[in-house]
Amino acid sequence: SGCQWDVEFSVNCSFTGISTIPEDISQRAITADFSYNNIKTFMCTDGRSEEWMLKHLNLSNNLISELSLTPCRNLHLLETLNLDGNAIHTLALDVPTPAHGSRTYGEVHRLLPALKVLSVQRNNLNRVPRGLGLLQSLQSVRLSSNGIGQIDPSDFQNCSQLKDIRLQNNKITEIHPDAFRDLNKLQVVVDLRENALATPLPQILISLNFFRLEAGLSNTAC
């Protein structure tokens, strides 16, 4: 496959022309780089139940258009997922919550329990992926350079650990006043540069109580 083990438990398969992830690599590696290839589909389960060791997975600059993370229950250690530079228009995170007492109760809430960074920049998303609140360790979500048109009140609901949201270079015209209300751990960056906000910035700042908003808004309508 042309993949190289740089150091123990770190595999580099970038620029190798692969269209699928080689078997067994993903279950042995802690860091895996599959960037700049021809991968169209990422299947994080193949019927085996062994827990993968992956902490850092790079799938950037491939040909992925649709992706569901809901089957990824064997990636309990994954901390960073880089999906930049694909053609993703659908990223599924949410599934119907099973009734209490059923066999799958609680599994939804263990979706990628260690994931801290989700990067889906330079894709074709037209909305914030639903179900981000299921990623209970998520600290940074990077959605710049997509086609997102608005931020709804439920988009970041239950994302209590979020520190960093990057939304620059989208098509955002509207942000609901309650969209970021309960994100008490947000630090400096809520980057909204290069959008087309129709609501005057002072009104947004007042309604959101946003002292953490990225200051560089020169390309945002106001």
C-alpha positions in Angstrom: 0.0 0.0 0.0 3.0 2.3 0.4 2.2 3.1 4.0 5.1 3.8 6.3 5.5 3.4 10.0 7.3 6.6 11.0 7.7 5.6 14.6 6.1 2.9 16.7 2.3 3.1 16.4 2.3 6.0 13.9 1.5 5.2 10.3 1.7 7.6 7.3 -0.3 6.6 4.2 -0.6 10.0 2.7 -0.1 10.5 -1.1 -0.1 6.7 -1.7 -3.2 6.7 -4.0 -5.2 4.3 -1.8 -9.0 4.2 -2.1 -9.6 2.2 1.0 -8.0 2.1 4.4 -5.7 -1.0 4.6 -7.0 -3.7 7.0 -5.4 -4.0 10.4 -3.6 -0.6 10.3 -6.4 1.3 11.9 -6.6 -1.1 14.8 -2.8 -1.1 15.5 -2.0 2.6 15.1 -2.3 5.4 17.5 -1.8 8.1 14.9 -2.8 7.4 11.3 -2.5 9.8 8.3 -4.6 8.9 5.2 -4.6 12.4 3.7 -4.3 13.2 0.0 -5.7 9.9 -1.3 -8.8 8.7 -3.2 -10.8 7.4 -0.2 -14.5 7.8 -0.8 -15.9 6.0 2.2 -14.7 5.6 5.7 -16.1 2.6 7.5 -15.2 2.7 11.2 -16.7 -0.7 11.8 -16.3 -3.9 9.9 -18.2 -6.3 12.1 -15.3 -6.8 14.5 -15.7 -5.6 18.1 -12.1 -5.0 19.0 -11.5 -1.4 20.2 -9.2 0.5 18.0 -6.1 2.2 19.5 -6.4 5.3 17.3 -6.1 8.7 19.0 -5.5 10.9 15.9 -7.0 10.2 12.5 -6.3 12.3 9.4 -8.7 11.8 6.5 -8.2 15.2 4.9 -8.1 15.8 1.2 -9.8 12.7 0.0 -13.1 12.2 -1.9 -15.5 11.6 1.0 -19.0 13.0 0.4 -21.1 11.4 3.0 -20.1 10.1 6.4 -21.8 8.7 9.5 -20.0 8.6 12.8 -22.8 6.8 14.6 -21.4 3.3 14.0 -18.0 4.3 15.4 -18.4 2.7 18.8 -15.0 1.1 18.6 -13.1 4.4 18.5 -13.3 5.1 22.2 -9.8 6.6 22.3 -10.1 8.9 19.3 -9.2 12.5 20.2 -8.8 14.3 16.9 -10.6 13.7 13.6 -9.5 15.7 10.5 -11.9 15.6 7.6 -10.8 18.9 5.9 -10.8 19.2 2.1 -13.3 16.5 1.2 -16.7 16.9 -0.4 -18.8 16.2 2.6 -22.3 17.4 2.4 -23.8 15.1 5.0 -22.1 14.4 8.3 -24.4 12.3 10.5 -23.8 12.3 14.3 -27.3 11.9 15.7 -29.5 8.8 15.8 -32.8 8.2 17.5 -32.3 7.8 21.2 -33.5 4.3 22.3 -36.1 3.8 25.0 -34.7 3.4 28.5 -34.2 -0.2 29.3 -33.5 -1.3 25.7 -30.3 -3.1 24.7 -28.8 0.0 23.1 -29.7 2.5 25.8 -26.8 4.8 26.5 -24.7 3.7 23.5 -25.6 6.9 21.6 -24.2 8.9 24.5 -20.9 7.1 24.3 -20.3 8.2 20.7 -16.6 9.0 20.3 -16.3 9.7 24.1 -12.7 11.1 23.9 -13.1 13.2 20.8 -11.8 16.8 21.4 -11.2 18.2 18.0 -13.6 17.7 15.0 -12.4 19.5 11.8 -14.6 19.6 8.7 -13.2 22.6 6.9 -13.3 23.1 3.2 -16.3 20.8 2.6 -19.8 21.2 1.3 -21.9 21.4 4.5 -24.9 23.6 4.3 -25.6 23.4 8.0 -23.9 22.6 11.3 -23.9 18.8 11.7 -26.7 17.7 14.0 -25.8 15.9 17.2 -22.6 17.6 18.1 -23.8 17.5 21.7 -23.4 13.7 21.7 -19.6 14.3 21.5 -19.3 15.0 25.2 -15.6 15.7 25.2 -15.6 18.0 22.1 -13.5 21.2 22.7 -13.0 22.5 19.2 -15.2 22.3 16.1 -13.9 23.7 12.9 -16.4 24.3 10.1 -14.8 27.1 8.1 -15.1 27.2 4.3 -18.4 25.4 3.9 -21.8 26.7 2.8 -23.5 27.0 6.2 -26.3 29.6 6.0 -27.5 30.0 9.6 -26.8 29.0 13.1 -29.8 27.5 14.9 -30.4 27.4 18.7 -29.9 23.6 18.8 -26.7 23.5 16.7 -24.4 23.6 19.7 -26.9 22.4 22.3 -25.2 20.3 25.1 -21.7 21.1 23.8 -20.7 22.0 27.3 -16.9 21.5 26.8 -16.6 23.6 23.6 -13.8 26.2 23.8 -13.3 27.0 20.1 -15.8 27.4 17.2 -14.5 28.3 13.7 -17.2 29.3 11.2 -15.3 31.8 9.0 -15.9 31.8 5.2 -19.4 30.4 5.2 -22.7 31.9 4.0 -24.0 32.7 7.4 -26.7 35.4 7.3 -28.4 34.7 10.6 -27.4 33.6 14.1 -30.1 32.8 16.6 -29.7 34.8 19.8 -29.5 31.6 21.9 -27.1 29.7 19.7 -24.1 30.1 22.0 -25.9 30.9 25.3 -24.8 27.9 27.4 -21.3 27.5 26.1 -19.6 28.7 29.3 -16.2 27.3 28.4 -15.8 29.2 25.2 -12.5 31.0 25.0 -11.5 33.8 22.6 -12.3 32.2 19.2 -15.8 32.2 17.8 -14.6 33.1 14.3 -17.3 34.5 12.0 -15.1 36.3 9.5 -16.0 36.2 5.8 -19.7 35.7 6.2 -22.8 37.8 5.3 -24.5 38.4 8.6 -27.7 40.4 8.0 -28.1 41.2 11.7 -26.0 44.2 12.7 -23.0 43.1 14.7 -23.7 45.3 17.7 -27.1 43.7 18.1 -25.5 40.2 17.8 -22.9 41.1 20.4 -25.5 42.4 22.8 -28.0 39.6 22.4 -25.3 36.9 22.7 -23.4 38.7 25.4 -20.3 37.8 23.3 -17.1 39.2 24.7 -15.4 36.1 23.2 -16.3 36.8 19.6 -13.4 36.9 17.1 -12.6 40.6 16.5 -11.6 40.3 12.9 -15.0 40.9 11.2 -13.9 43.1 8.3 -15.5 40.9 5.7 -18.8 40.5 7.5 -21.8 42.6 6.6 -22.9 45.0 9.3 
